[in-house]
């Protein structure tokens, strides 16, 4: 799990990440509750595809290390053979492996399908 997601899952006031997924409270209320700037909550929502209303079936990492290594288009095209909708996550915390993707609530280091 990436460090950013781990920090968002802090236990002191309940998981901010879970509250963002549930979308039960307004962005303003969450910002006040967690003592964050007004732009932090919408910024976080826009950073992670899995916090958006429409959820892709699989996600390809588009973090800096994976982008520098290249290969996202290959991974994405391989995943599209099996899944209709493939989104992006900015970082999956597997920078040392590159070509990472997220599927079925797990991060995977590389696509091994044919």
Beta strands, then each sheet from edge to edge (+ up, - down):
strand 1: 58-61
strand 2: 86-89
strand 3: 101-103
strand 4: 106-108
sheet 1: 2+ 1+ 3- 4+
end
